[in-house]
Amino acid sequence: MSDPRLFVAIPIPPDIRSALKQEMESMRMLYRFHKWVHPDDLHITLKFLGAASPEARRQMVQGLSDLTGSLGSFTLRLEGWGTFGRPASPGILWEGVGGDLDRLSLLQAAVEQAASQSGFEREEHPYRPHLTVARKYSGASPFQLDQWTAHLKNQDVPLRTWRVQEVVLYQSHLGRTPMYEKIELFHLADDEGILQHI
């Protein structure tokens, strides 16, 4: 049996996931993608680890326990839309992330360091926080994000802001829906620097 594929991410709160689910249903009316992310799988990736041996997982869990106890909670919000890949036929449709990006970068760098010390390869590309919504555009006409932004101008979109208080180690299950399983949960310290326990 192959080693499980793991990644570290910030989960999306249930109320914001619910709002995103409604938005995604509207987007399906405008765009065709090969795969839309299941609402329960929505997250902001901090570090993709890939296949992890039991020992590498144990070290990563210890590293995440150590770092999250010393890093405080912070605020993020979802804002803006974009794509990765060819503009006319993107591979990824995503929603952007705003808020306390300095604290987010600090957390991501700490996770990257913990992963490196646990034997995982370092990511060479700059960190670009985002929330993946859909993959592999399959529409007949060229993709145009302007259709969605024009639609939003006529909508009362609520402010989607939340306090990031936890980091999750996920396992991927290919072929399953939803496909991501929470296997370890780590609480960030509160504003007074006291570690929150599950």
C-alpha positions, 0 to 999 in steps of 0.5 A: 500500500502506498503512503498517504498523500498529505497537505496542510491548510486553513479550513473554511468556516461552515457559514462561509462554505455555505455562502460559497456553495451558493456562489458556485451554483451560480457560477456553474450556470456561466462556466463549464469546468471539468471539476468543481471543488466539493464545498466540504473540500474548500480550503487555503493551502499552506503546504502540499506534502505529497506521499508521507511515510509514518515517520515523516507524518509523525515528525510533521505533526510534532512540528505543527504542534510546536509552531501553532502553539507559538503563533497567534490567530489572525483575520482573513477574508475572501476577495477577488477572483482569478485564474491560473493557466491560459486566460482563455482556458484556465486550469484553475479558477480561484477566489483571492485571499485578503486580510492579515496577509503578513500573519498568513505569510508568517504562518506559511513560512513556519509550516514550510520550515517544519515540512523541510525539517520533516524531510519534505521538499521545499516549495520553490515558487512564491506563496500565492494564497487562494481558494481553488473553486474549479479545475480545467475549463471545458467550455466551448468559448474562451473563458471570460471572468468578466461575466462573473464580475459583472454578475457580482455587481448586481448582487449583495455579496456579504463580507466573508471575513473570519478569524483563523484559529486552526490549521489542519493536516489533511489526507487526500482520498482520490476518487472519493467525494469529498476527497479530503479528510481532516486527520490532525487539527492544530489550534493557534494561540489566542490573542494573549498567546495561550494555546487553545486545546481541542 
